[in-house]
Amino acid sequence: PKAGPFIAIREFVLSRKSLGGIQTDLESRVLTHPDAAGQQQAIPGLYAVGEAAGFGGGGMHGYRSLEGTFLGGCVITARTAGRSIVGRKLE
């Protein structure tokens, strides 16, 4: 349109989710980059859980997940890592 009324809004760039994360195995152990054969190894004593392991939007709830809906995945991966750590201490 050539004439108003015109409405303006202020926008801010904000990132609230991660679509990736540190690669882990099923015990939440951090994995190395794949070697020439495509194999990955767990790094001893290093764990990643929750959003660091990719649950902030790239996890089971997907890109359009609402805030807080991926907290269950964070709790589960933390519990899995804790059990793995305790199991290794008992061995």
N, C-alpha and C positions, 0 to 999 in steps of 0.2 A: 504494500500500500504506500501511496505517496504522502498520506497524512496520518497523524496519530489517531487515537492515543497509542503510544508505544509503551511496552512494559519491559523492564529489564530485571534480571535476577543476577545475583553474584554466585558464581560457582567456584568450588574448590576441588582440586585434585586430591583424592584420598585413596589409599590402598588399605583394605581391611582383610584381604585374604591372600593366601599364597596358592598358586596352582601347581606347585611342585614341592620338593623337599628332599631331605637326605634319604637316600635309599637304605632300607633296613630289611632284615629277614623277619621271619615270624616270631622271633624272640626279641624284637626291637633292637637288635645289634646292628650297628652301622656297617655297611658294606663298602669295600674298595671299588674303584672304577673297574670295569671289565678288562681282563687281560686280552691278549691276542686271540685266545680261544673263546672269549666271551664269558669266562668264569669270573665270579666275584667271591671274595673271602670276607668273613666277618673280622672286624678290627677288634682285637681283644680288649675288653674293658670299656668300650665306647658304645653308648646307647643313644638313640634319638626317639622321642615320643611326641605325641600331639601334633601341633602345627609344624614343628621342625621336621617331622616325618611326612609332611604333606597333607595333613588333615584340614588345613584352613581353606577349604573350597575345592580342592582337587581330590578329596577323599570320597567316601561312599555317598555323601549327600550332593556332590556335584558343584558346578560353578555357581549356581543360583541359590545356594543354601543360605538360610537366614542366620543371623548372628546367634550363636549359642547352640545351634542344632548339631554342630560337630563336636560339642564337648564330650559326648559319650565316647567317641573315638579317641579323644585325648585321654580320658580316664582308663579306657581299656588298654591302650598301648602302654600307659604308665604302669598299670598293674602287671601286664605281661613282662615288661622290663624288670620290674621289682622281683617278680617270681624267678625270672632267669638269673638275676644277680644273686638272690638268696640260694637258689639251687646250686650255683657254682661255688658259693662259699661253703656249702655243706659237703661238697665232693672231696 
